[in-house]
Amino acid sequence: MHRSLCVLPSAGIFGRVQLAIAAIAASIALCGVAQASTNLIFNGNFELGNTGFYTDYNFSPSNGVPEGVYAILSNPGPPWHPLATSYGDHTTGSGLMMAVNGHPDPNKIVWQQTVSVSANTAYIFSGWVSSWYPTSPAQLQISINSIPLGVVTAPNTTGVWQQFSFTWFSGTSTTAVLSIVNLNTERIGNDFALDDLSFVVPEPVSLLALGAGLIGLAARKRLRSKVS
């Protein structure tokens, strides 16, 4: 599989004030504005079924009970789970999703996949989450290489797909272990679905905005150091 990556010009992007927007713009010019990002996650839309990822949950394609089970299906409602809201996947409305009945034990991996990455490169890890039962929405911790990027709360309204997105810089890493763990351990409720997981290099406009944000952060830190 061929892919072209826009590599940032400095290995110390977060620690060096002198990285300028012009340098990032130069990287964008070298990569080409029209370049399309390739999703590095295999089967991120689950259309290939129950394959390509690791999970601590038990695969249960015909029954959504008890807690700690999941299925790859087109609708989490009956007959899979008698109390679940019926609705379609995010991709097309008629495809597949990963429906999950939240685990009562802590630190159980919902979904995990390892991908190869280029050093000193910015990536975006994104996806869509929904709730199929309204009580006690899932609290999904998103991590890369065991470092949390943030926590996503599933929607209170059932059947609504909500996007999450996090930016990650590879530094010296050449592999990325992408992980989703549900921090909610409630037995009542805590029911959700995932779809269209994606891990890509930002498009040029997004990359430039990221560089501008980093420059602004560095400038504020330098100003505070002068004031103190």
ROLUM-673088 format. One line per 3 residues: for each residue x, y, z of N, C-alpha, C. Coordinates in pm, whole numbers, plus 50000, padded with zeros to 5 digits. Example, Ala and Ser with C-alpha at 12.3 -4.5 7.8 and 13.67 -1.06 7.14 Angstrom:
51319 49431 50780 51230 49550 50780 51320 49670 50780; 51285 49775 50708 51367 49894 50714 51290 50003 50787
***
This chain:
50086 49880 50000 50000 50000 50000 50089 50124 50000; 50064 50214 49908 50143 50335 49897 50076 50449 49973; 50157 50523 50048 50104 50644 50110 50213 50749 50112
50173 50875 50107 50266 50987 50112 50237 51068 50236; 50341 51095 50315 50322 51163 50442 50386 51300 50440; 50318 51398 50498 50373 51532 50515 50446 51536 50648
50578 51530 50647 50657 51526 50768 50697 51666 50809; 50673 51701 50933 50709 51833 50984 50860 51847 50992; 50913 51967 50978 51056 51985 50962 51137 51980 51089
51079 51958 51203 51158 51957 51326 51114 51845 51417; 51208 51769 51475 51175 51661 51566 51128 51715 51700; 51161 51839 51731 51123 51897 51860 51014 51999 51846
50908 51964 51777 50804 52063 51743 50739 52125 51864; 50724 52049 51972 50654 52103 52088 50748 52174 52183; 50878 52161 52162 50969 52220 52258 51054 52330 52202
51034 52369 52073 51122 52468 52011 51042 52587 51961; 51067 52701 52019 50993 52822 51985 51020 52865 51842; 51140 52836 51789 51179 52889 51659 51111 52821 51540
51031 52715 51564 50957 52655 51452 50852 52755 51404; 50859 52796 51280 50772 52902 51228 50667 52845 51136; 50560 52923 51117 50454 52883 51027 50508 52867 50885
50606 52947 50850 50664 52938 50716 50725 52802 50691; 50786 52744 50794 50848 52612 50778 50742 52506 50755; 50630 52519 50828 50521 52423 50810 50460 52441 50672
50446 52565 50629 50393 52591 50496 50482 52531 50389; 50614 52532 50412 50707 52471 50317 50684 52321 50307; 50658 52258 50421 50629 52115 50420 50502 52086 50341
50402 52173 50359 50276 52156 50287 50299 52167 50137; 50382 52264 50097 50409 52283 49955 50480 52162 49896; 50572 52104 49970 50644 51986 49922 50552 51866 49908
50455 51854 49997 50365 51738 49994 50256 51754 49890; 50221 51877 49858 50116 51898 49759 49982 51923 49823; 49916 52030 49785 49790 52069 49848 49680 51969 49821
49686 51902 49706 49576 51815 49666 49588 51674 49723; 49691 51647 49803 49711 51512 49853 49596 51466 49942; 49550 51346 49918 49444 51288 50000 49506 51201 50108
49456 51212 50232 49508 51132 50341 49451 50992 50337; 49536 50893 50366 49494 50754 50370 49465 50715 50513; 49352 50650 50536 49318 50602 50669 49406 50482 50702
49487 50493 50806 49579 50386 50843 49511 50276 50924; 49389 50299 50970 49316 50197 51046 49252 50098 50950; 49278 49971 50974 49217 49865 50895 49076 49836 50947
48979 49833 50858 48840 49801 50892 48782 49898 50996; 48817 50024 50983 48767 50124 51078 48617 50144 51071; 48554 50108 50958 48408 50121 50947 48336 49989 50975
48413 49885 51010 48360 49754 51050 48284 49681 50939; 48298 49728 50815 48226 49664 50705 48282 49525 50673; 48403 49496 50719 48461 49362 50697 48426 49266 50810
48348 49315 50906 48305 49229 51016 48397 49231 51135; 48400 49123 51208 48472 49114 51335 48618 49077 51311; 48694 49170 51256 48833 49142 51223 48915 49270 51225
49046 49255 51252 49140 49366 51239 49166 49444 51366; 49106 49406 51479 49125 49480 51603 49127 49385 51722; 49182 49436 51834 49184 49360 51959 49079 49420 52054
49019 49335 52138 48925 49381 52240 48926 49286 52359; 48900 49341 52477 48883 49258 52597 48739 49210 52613; 48651 49257 52527 48509 49221 52535 48484 49088 52465
48374 49024 52502 48337 48896 52442 48247 48917 52321; 48281 48851 52211 48202 48863 52090 48074 48782 52104; 47960 48851 52088 47829 48786 52106 47736 48835 51996
47742 48777 51877 47668 48829 51762 47518 48813 51769; 47467 48725 51857 47323 48701 51859 47254 48749 51986; 47332 48797 52085 47271 48837 52212 47353 48948 52278
47288 49063 52305 47357 49176 52366 47362 49174 52517; 47329 49062 52578 47331 49044 52723 47425 48928 52752; 47504 48935 52862 47508 49036 52968 47607 49148 52934
47650 49220 53039 47748 49325 53021 47881 49265 52976; 47959 49348 52903 48091 49302 52860 48091 49228 52729; 47984 49241 52649 47980 49176 52519 47968 49282 52409
47997 49240 52287 47985 49330 52172 47946 49249 52050; 47906 49319 51946 47875 49256 51819 47902 49355 51706; 47929 49302 51589 47941 49384 51469 47812 49363 51391
47728 49467 51386 47593 49451 51332 47543 49580 51271; 47424 49573 51209 47366 49689 51143 47265 49763 51229; 47225 49702 51341 47124 49763 51427 47135 49700 51567
47161 49782 51672 47176 49725 51806 47045 49687 51873; 46932 49727 51812 46802 49699 51871 46764 49553 51861; 46639 49521 51903 46593 49383 51896 46610 49326 51754
46656 49200 51744 46665 49100 51851 46796 49099 51928; 46897 49180 51887 47026 49169 51957 47012 49206 52103; 46951 49325 52130 46923 49362 52268 46780 49412 52277
46700 49356 52366 46556 49389 52370 46525 49532 52411; 46619 49600 52480 46593 49735 52528 46666 49843 52447; 46741 49803 52347 46821 49898 52270 46736 49974 52169
46774 50100 52145 46713 50179 52037 46756 50122 51903; 46666 50115 51809 46698 50068 51674 46742 50186 51587; 46857 50173 51524 46908 50277 51433 47022 50218 51350
47061 50292 51244 47163 50243 51152 47302 50292 51184; 47399 50242 51109 47539 50280 51130 47563 50422 51081; 47684 50475 51108 47715 50611 51067 47755 50620 50920
47820 50518 50867 47877 50525 50733 47770 50546 50626; 47671 50459 50622 47568 50466 50519 47426 50459 50574; 47413 50423 50702 47281 50401 50760 47233 50259 50746
47303 50181 50663 47264 50040 50643 47383 49946 50654; 47499 50000 50693 47619 49918 50706 47635 49863 50847; 47761 49839 50886 47789 49776 51014 47853 49872 51113
47833 49845 51241 47892 49921 51351 47939 49823 51457; 48015 49871 51555 48052 49790 51670 47963 49832 51787; 47865 49747 51822 47775 49775 51934 47830 49709 52059
47830 49783 52171 47898 49739 52293 47808 49754 52415; 47802 49650 52497 47736 49655 52627 47847 49672 52730; 47856 49793 52790 47969 49833 52875 48008 49731 52981
48138 49711 52997 48192 49612 53091 48187 49665 53234; 48151 49581 53332 48148 49626 53472 48286 49630 53538; 48385 49572 53474 48521 49574 53529 48602 49687 53467
48690 49752 53544 48766 49866 53492 48877 49826 53396; 48919 49924 53316 49037 49913 53230 49026 49805 53122; 48905 49773 53081 48886 49677 52973 48892 49749 52837
48975 49696 52749 48992 49758 52617 48870 49728 52530; 48806 49833 52481 48693 49817 52390 48744 49785 52250; 48842 49864 52206 48896 49850 52070 49042 49892 52072
49125 49818 51998 49268 49853 51991 49326 49801 51858; 49412 49883 51802 49481 49843 51678 49617 49912 51673; 49717 49842 51622 49852 49897 51608 49878 49928 51461
49927 50051 51435 49957 50092 51298 50099 50147 51291; 50156 50140 51172 50289 50198 51148 50275 50347 51118; 50367 50427 51173 50364 50571 51151 50504 50621 51114
50511 50740 51061 50638 50806 51033 50675 50896 51150; 50804 50903 51181 50851 50988 51290 50827 51135 51256; 50812 51215 51362 50799 51361 51349 50684 51402 51258
50572 51338 51276 50456 51360 51190 50330 51377 51275; 50246 51470 51235 50118 51491 51303 50011 51401 51243; 49926 51345 51329 49815 51259 51288 49687 51302 51359
49574 51265 51302 49445 51287 51367 49376 51152 51386; 49340 51121 51511 49266 51001 51546 49122 51043 51570; 49030 50994 51489 48890 51036 51501 48797 50916 51486
48671 50939 51519 48571 50834 51505 48435 50887 51544; 48337 50799 51545 48200 50836 51578 48147 50742 51685; 48076 50798 51783 48020 50719 51892 47872 50753 51907
47793 50655 51946 47651 50676 51973 47612 50594 52095; 47498 50623 52152 47443 50545 52264 47318 50473 52217; 47303 50346 52256 47180 50275 52220 47087 50252 52339
47128 50305 52456 47041 50309 52574 47072 50440 52647; 46971 50513 52696 46994 50652 52739 47061 50670 52875; 47065 50568 52960 47115 50585 53096 47266 50571 53103
47330 50658 53182 47473 50647 53213 47560 50628 53089; 47575 50733 53008 47653 50721 52884 47797 50678 52910; 47853 50609 52812 47992 50563 52821 48089 50680 52829
48200 50658 52898 48309 50756 52909 48432 50692 52844; 48458 50726 52720 48562 50658 52643 48695 50734 52650; 48795 50667 52705 48929 50725 52709 49005 50685 52582
49051 50785 52509 49123 50764 52384 49272 50776 52413; 49349 50674 52376 49493 50673 52406 49572 50629 52285; 49697 50676 52280 49794 50628 52181 49923 50595 52254
49972 50474 52235 50092 50427 52303 50082 50445 52454; 49964 50411 52507 49933 50413 52651 49929 50554 52711; 49931 50657 52628 49922 50796 52675 49783 50850 52641
49700 50883 52742 49564 50932 52714 49565 51065 52640; 49479 51075 52539 49461 51200 52466 49340 51278 52516; 49245 51207 52577 49125 51272 52627 49014 51171 52650
48903 51219 52705 48787 51133 52734 48666 51186 52658; 48596 51096 52593 48477 51130 52514 48354 51074 52584; 48255 51158 52607 48128 51114 52665 48030 51084 52553
47976 50963 52552 47878 50927 52450 47752 51012 52466; 47676 51032 52359 47556 51117 52366 47452 51065 52465; 47379 51159 52527 47267 51121 52613 47147 51073 52531
47134 51126 52412 47024 51089 52323 47063 50965 52243; 46978 50865 52243 47010 50742 52172 46995 50760 52020; 47074 50681 51947 47065 50681 51802 47128 50800 51733
47201 50885 51807 47266 51003 51751 47416 50978 51744; 47474 50996 51626 47618 50977 51609 47693 51107 51638; 47793 51099 51725 47872 51214 51767 48020 51189 51733
48082 51284 51670 48222 51268 51630 48318 51308 51742; 48432 51238 51751 48542 51279 51836 48668 51286 51752; 48763 51370 51792 48884 51388 51713 48998 51439 51802
49115 51378 51789 49232 51417 51866 49355 51422 51776; 49439 51523 51797 49564 51536 51722 49678 51476 51803; 49765 51403 51735 49878 51336 51800 50003 51356 51716
50117 51384 51782 50245 51401 51713 50333 51282 51744; 50388 51219 51642 50458 51092 51659 50593 51104 51728; 50661 51220 51714 50794 51232 51773 50887 51126 51714
50949 51044 51799 51040 50940 51752 50969 50806 51727; 50840 50800 51754 50767 50674 51740 50751 50635 51593; 50760 50505 51567 50734 50451 51433 50614 50355 51433
50557 50333 51551 50432 50259 51561 50340 50334 51657; 50210 50317 51637 50111 50380 51725 50009 50275 51765; 49996 50252 51895 49895 50161 51947 49773 50245 51983
49670 50236 51902 49549 50315 51920 49453 50237 52009; 49407 50301 52118 49324 50229 52215 49203 50310 52257; 49092 50240 52280 48971 50299 52335 48929 50214 52455
48922 50278 52572 48883 50211 52696 48764 50285 52756; 48662 50212 52799 48547 50273 52862 48572 50287 53012; 48575 50411 53062 48599 50435 53204 48474 50414 53289
48358 50411 53224 48233 50389 53295 48215 50239 53320; 48188 50201 53446 48169 50059 53479 48027 50030 53530; 47935 50122 53508 47796 50101 53550 47733 49984 53473
47655 49905 53543 47586 49793 53479 47456 49838 53411; 47391 49938 53468 47266 49989 53411 47299 50099 53311; 47260 50080 53186 47300 50174 53083 47441 50144 53038
47519 50252 53006 47658 50234 52966 47666 50149 52839; 47579 50181 52744 47565 50103 52621 47589 50194 52501; 47677 50153 52410 47720 50246 52305 47762 50170 52179
47794 50247 52075 47842 50189 51949 47951 50278 51891; 48041 50218 51815 48149 50288 51747 48139 50265 51597; 48187 50365 51520 48189 50349 51374 48287 50449 51313
48332 50417 51194 48417 50506 51112 48537 50560 51189; 48614 50470 51249 48738 50509 51316 48844 50541 51211; 48918 50648 51233 49012 50697 51132 49140 50747 51197
49253 50722 51131 49383 50771 51177 49458 50819 51054; 49467 50950 51038 49520 51008 50914 49616 51122 50942; 49696 51154 50840 49774 51277 50842 49679 51392 50810
49685 51504 50884 49592 51614 50857 49605 51666 50715; 49494 51712 50661 49497 51781 50533 49578 51910 50548; 49632 51964 50437 49720 52081 50447 49665 52197 50528
49536 52231 50510 49479 52344 50584 49479 52315 50733; 49446 52190 50771 49446 52151 50912 49586 52155 50970; 49683 52112 50890 49822 52111 50936 49872 52253 50961
49836 52346 50873 49877 52485 50891 49814 52543 51016; 49687 52511 51041 49620 52559 51161 49686 52502 51286; 49727 52373 51279 49797 52311 51391 49928 52384 51418
50002 52417 51310 50128 52488 51327 50107 52626 51388; 50003 52696 51343 49974 52828 51398 49942 52819 51546; 49866 52716 51585 49834 52698 51726 49957 52671 51810
50049 52592 51756 50173 52562 51830 50260 52686 51845; 50266 52766 51740 50344 52889 51748 50284 52983 51852; 50150 52994 51853 50085 53079 51952 50111 53032 52094
50108 52901 52115 50135 52845 52247 50277 52876 52290; 50373 52860 52198 50512 52889 52231 50532 53036 52264; 50462 53125 52188 50475 53269 52212 50421 53305 52350
50308 53245 52389 50252 53274 52521 50344 53227 52633; 50405 53110 52613 50500 53060 52714 50620 53152 52727; 50670 53204 52612 50785 53293 52615 50749 53426 52682
50626 53475 52657 50581 53600 52718 50571 53584 52869; 50515 53472 52914 50503 53449 53058 50640 53442 53125; 50737 53382 53056 50870 53373 53115 50936 53509 53128
50907 53600 53034 50962 53735 53041 50898 53813 53155; 50766 53795 53171 50695 53867 53277 50741 53822 53415; 50765 53691 53430 50807 53639 53561 50954 53669 53585
***
